[in-house]
Amino acid sequence: MSRYRPPRPKGSCYITPEGEKALRDEVRQLWKVERPQVTATVHEAAKNGDRSENGDYIYGKRRLREIDSRVRFLSKRLEEITVVLHTPKDQNKVYFGAWVTVEDDNGKETEYRIVGPDEFDLNQNKLSMDSPLAKAMLSKHLDDEVVVNTPKGQQTYYICAIRYDK
């Protein structure tokens, strides 16, 4: 049995201006703040002699690899993403960047923002445009019905409100 894992499918390459800023801030934090601190820790730990049982050295080197890997990934991702700066002309239709209020069959309303896969966060109600619910909502109008297949079966939502923030 091999360790080969097929590559994950690429996510959409769109991002909001806030999402791009967050990615750039993360790169800056990792490269300018965290990496120099870890490098200094590893340097001091290396002075202590035997590195085979030196936890600061071993874990510091591991953290440096993690930081370098993440910075490399984010740098490549920032080169290929497209920042969506404009709002659509037809604001009664769901597009990327929209805040969409949906109501389920039980009458519970939830507001989601449709964002790129690099910035989705369900705790902040940011829904990836690659998710089944967002895919079903895209290009729908106000008061349209949205049907989504879930592991529990089909779920029906109704679009109650659509807004775009400047």
GIPE-V701456 format. One record per backbone hydrogen bond with DSSP energy under -1.0 kcal/mol. CO is the residue of the C=O (numbers start at 1). NH is the residue of the N-H. If there is no record, write none. Layout:
[[CO NH] [CO NH]]
This chain:
[[13 82] [15 84] [16 20] [17 21] [18 22] [19 23] [20 24] [21 25] [22 26] [23 27] [24 28] [25 29] [26 30] [27 31] [28 32] [29 33] [29 34] [30 35] [33 37] [34 38] [35 39] [36 40] [37 41] [38 42] [39 43] [40 44] [41 45] [42 46] [45 48] [46 49] [54 58] [55 59] [56 60] [57 61] [58 62] [59 63] [60 64] [61 65] [62 66] [63 67] [64 68] [65 69] [66 70] [67 71] [68 72] [69 73] [70 74] [71 75] [72 76] [73 77] [74 78] [75 79] [76 80] [77 81] [82 15] [89 91] [92 142] [94 139] [95 98] [98 114] [99 163] [100 112] [101 160] [101 161] [102 110] [103 158] [104 107] [108 104] [110 102] [112 100] [113 127] [114 97] [115 129] [116 119] [121 124] [121 126] [122 125] [125 113] [126 121] [127 115] [128 131] [131 135] [132 136] [133 137] [134 138] [137 140] [140 94] [141 144] [144 159] [146 157] [148 155] [150 153] [153 150] [155 148] [157 146] [158 103] [159 143] [161 101] [163 99]]
